[in-house]
């Protein structure tokens, strides 16, 4: 009961929301609470957030195969882009939700360099815009949320350089809407400088 009251208080005071959010979770997080991904996507959609990305850190994407039906269920409330192994699936309509399983920022940057070399891009012409045009994930989150207080991965290493970071002190399995709203309140209170 008290959490619902606290939710209402937090919602009432929110007026500056991030346009793009990235949640960083682990394989174990996903296995422990597979329904929380759908729930978090729904919270984002209901608040009018433009897009949400979920990175699931794992060295063995096949270990999350049993979670795929629950991840794909997000397509019932949003436009889901699922990156799993070497495939990309797109389904559903509405707010953009991207789920990237086991992807690495270092691998993404190395892939950019390889593709530029294959395309014969003149090294002298390579600047930020050219590199960004070769990125797999053209997504610059305003807010990156890491649950459980664990360290970040290298995912979106290029794209998140100016993102606001929020480390929740609760594990993904225990994530409540009030915890998410606390992260949004913190984001709202920050003066963003974008590297300046």
C-alpha positions in Angstrom: 0.0 0.0 0.0 2.7 2.5 0.9 4.5 1.7 -2.4 1.5 2.7 -4.4 1.3 6.0 -2.5 5.0 6.5 -3.1 4.5 5.7 -6.8 1.8 8.4 -7.0 4.0 11.0 -5.3 6.9 10.2 -7.7 4.7 10.2 -10.8 3.2 13.6 -9.7 6.7 15.2 -9.5 8.0 13.8 -12.8 8.1 16.3 -15.6 11.4 15.7 -17.5 11.7 12.1 -18.8 14.5 10.5 -20.8 13.6 9.9 -24.4 15.7 6.7 -24.6 16.5 4.3 -21.8 18.8 1.3 -21.7 18.5 -1.4 -19.0 21.6 -3.5 -18.4 20.9 -6.9 -16.9 22.7 -10.2 -16.6 21.8 -13.7 -17.8 21.1 -14.7 -14.2 18.8 -11.7 -13.8 16.8 -12.8 -16.9 16.6 -16.4 -15.7 15.5 -15.3 -12.2 12.8 -12.8 -13.4 12.0 -13.2 -17.1 8.7 -11.3 -16.8 10.3 -8.2 -15.5 11.5 -7.3 -19.0 7.9 -7.1 -20.3 6.9 -5.2 -17.2 9.7 -2.6 -17.6 8.8 -2.2 -21.3 5.2 -1.6 -20.3 6.2 1.1 -17.7 8.3 2.9 -20.3 5.4 2.8 -22.8 2.8 4.0 -20.3 5.0 7.0 -19.3 5.5 8.0 -22.9 9.2 7.2 -23.1 10.3 7.0 -26.8 12.3 3.8 -26.7 13.8 1.2 -24.4 16.7 -1.1 -24.9 17.5 -4.2 -22.8 21.0 -5.6 -22.9 21.3 -9.1 -21.4 25.0 -9.8 -20.6 25.9 -13.4 -21.3 28.7 -15.4 -22.7 26.3 -18.1 -23.7 23.2 -16.8 -25.5 21.8 -20.3 -25.9 21.4 -20.5 -22.2 18.6 -17.9 -22.5 16.6 -19.8 -25.2 13.9 -20.7 -22.7 13.3 -17.0 -22.1 12.7 -16.1 -25.7 8.9 -16.7 -25.7 8.6 -14.2 -22.8 10.9 -11.7 -24.6 8.9 -12.1 -27.8 5.7 -11.3 -25.8 6.9 -7.7 -25.7 5.8 -7.5 -29.4 2.2 -7.5 -28.1 2.7 -4.0 -26.6 5.6 -2.5 -28.6 7.7 -2.8 -31.8 10.3 -5.4 -30.7 13.7 -5.8 -32.3 15.4 -8.8 -30.9 19.1 -9.4 -31.5 19.9 -13.1 -30.7 23.0 -14.9 -31.8 23.5 -13.8 -35.5 19.8 -13.0 -36.1 17.6 -9.9 -35.8 13.8 -10.3 -35.5 11.4 -7.4 -35.7 7.7 -7.7 -34.7 4.9 -5.8 -33.2 3.9 -2.1 -33.4 4.2 0.9 -31.1 7.1 2.1 -29.0 10.5 0.8 -30.0 11.9 -1.9 -27.7 15.3 -3.5 -28.5 16.6 -6.6 -26.7 20.2 -7.5 -27.3 21.4 -10.8 -25.9 25.1 -11.3 -25.4 26.2 -8.5 -27.5 29.5 -6.7 -26.9 30.5 -3.1 -27.5 34.1 -4.1 -28.4 32.8 -6.6 -31.0 30.5 -3.9 -32.4 33.4 -1.4 -32.9 35.6 -4.1 -34.4 32.7 -5.0 -36.7 32.5 -1.4 -37.8 36.1 -1.3 -38.7 35.9 -4.5 -40.6 32.9 -3.4 -42.6 34.5 0.0 -43.4 37.6 -1.9 -44.7 35.4 -4.2 -46.7 33.6 -1.2 -48.2 36.9 0.4 -49.1 36.3 3.5 -46.9 39.2 5.9 -47.1 40.8 6.0 -43.6 41.2 9.8 -44.0 37.4 10.2 -44.4 36.6 8.3 -41.2 35.1 10.6 -38.6 32.4 10.2 -35.9 29.6 10.3 -38.4 31.1 7.7 -40.7 31.8 5.3 -37.7 28.3 5.8 -36.4 26.8 4.9 -39.7 28.4 1.5 -39.4 27.2 0.8 -35.8 24.8 -2.1 -35.3 23.0 -0.2 -32.6 22.2 3.3 -33.6 20.9 4.1 -30.2 22.1 6.8 -27.8 20.4 6.3 -24.4 19.7 9.3 -22.2 19.7 7.0 -19.2 21.4 3.7 -18.5 20.0 1.7 -15.6 22.0 -1.0 -14.1 20.3 -3.2 -11.5 21.9 -4.9 -8.5 24.8 -2.4 -8.2 27.0 -4.6 -10.4 29.5 -3.1 -12.8 28.6 -2.1 -16.4 29.5 -4.1 -19.4 31.1 -2.6 -22.6 27.8 -2.7 -24.4 27.0 0.6 -26.2 30.6 1.7 -25.3 30.5 4.4 -28.1 26.8 5.3 -27.9 26.5 5.8 -24.1 29.5 8.1 -23.6 27.2 11.0 -22.7 24.4 8.9 -21.0 23.4 9.4 -17.4 24.1 6.3 -15.4 22.0 5.0 -12.6 22.9 2.1 -10.4 19.9 0.6 -8.6 20.6 -1.0 -5.3 18.0 -3.7 -6.0 18.4 -6.8 -8.1 16.4 -7.2 -11.3 14.3 -9.9 -9.8 13.1 -7.5 -7.1 12.6 -4.5 -9.4 9.4 -2.6 -8.7 7.9 0.3 -10.5 8.8 2.6 -7.6 12.5 1.7 -8.1 12.2 2.6 -11.8 10.5 5.9 -10.9 13.3 6.7 -8.4 15.8 6.3 -11.3 13.7 8.7 -13.4 13.5 11.2 -10.6 17.3 11.1 -10.3 17.6 11.6 -14.0 15.3 14.6 -13.9 17.5 16.2 -11.2 20.7 16.1 -13.1 22.2 18.9 -15.2 23.3 17.2 -18.4 26.5 18.5 -20.0 27.0 16.1 -22.9 30.8 16.2 -22.4 31.0 19.9 -22.2 
